[in-house]
Amino acid sequence: MNKTIKTVLLVAGVVLLVYGTYTMIQPETQVSIGDLDLIKSQDNTNSYITIALGIAAVALSLIKGKS
């Protein structure tokens, strides 16, 4: 595999991992109206998918080709 492609995959994988982790850890949405507190429960499905894509991209970038 071309060195440029490996570098792009590595950078994209790290960005996806960081973004997926951030979206999982960010605080849940909370709205307060007077004494009424509305809390939106967080769905982490998209975070898991983003992290999995990041891991796959990093793994692909670390595969050694015929040199």
Contacts in CASP RR format, 6 or more apart in sequence:
PFRMAT RR
TARGET T0000
AUTHOR 0000-0000-0000
METHOD contacts of the structure
MODEL  1
MNKTIKTVLLVAGVVLLVYGTYTMIQPETQVSIGDLDLIKSQDNTNSYIT
IALGIAAVALSLIKGKS
1 63 0 8 1.000
1 65 0 8 1.000
6 61 0 8 1.000
6 62 0 8 1.000
7 61 0 8 1.000
9 57 0 8 1.000
9 58 0 8 1.000
9 60 0 8 1.000
9 61 0 8 1.000
10 57 0 8 1.000
10 58 0 8 1.000
10 61 0 8 1.000
10 62 0 8 1.000
12 54 0 8 1.000
12 57 0 8 1.000
13 53 0 8 1.000
13 54 0 8 1.000
13 55 0 8 1.000
13 57 0 8 1.000
13 58 0 8 1.000
13 61 0 8 1.000
14 54 0 8 1.000
14 58 0 8 1.000
16 50 0 8 1.000
16 51 0 8 1.000
16 53 0 8 1.000
16 54 0 8 1.000
16 57 0 8 1.000
17 51 0 8 1.000
17 54 0 8 1.000
17 55 0 8 1.000
17 58 0 8 1.000
19 50 0 8 1.000
20 47 0 8 1.000
20 50 0 8 1.000
20 51 0 8 1.000
21 47 0 8 1.000
21 51 0 8 1.000
23 44 0 8 1.000
23 46 0 8 1.000
23 47 0 8 1.000
23 50 0 8 1.000
24 44 0 8 1.000
24 47 0 8 1.000
24 48 0 8 1.000
24 51 0 8 1.000
28 39 0 8 1.000
28 40 0 8 1.000
28 41 0 8 1.000
28 42 0 8 1.000
29 39 0 8 1.000
29 40 0 8 1.000
29 42 0 8 1.000
30 37 0 8 1.000
30 38 0 8 1.000
30 39 0 8 1.000
30 40 0 8 1.000
31 37 0 8 1.000
31 38 0 8 1.000
31 39 0 8 1.000
31 40 0 8 1.000
32 38 0 8 1.000
END
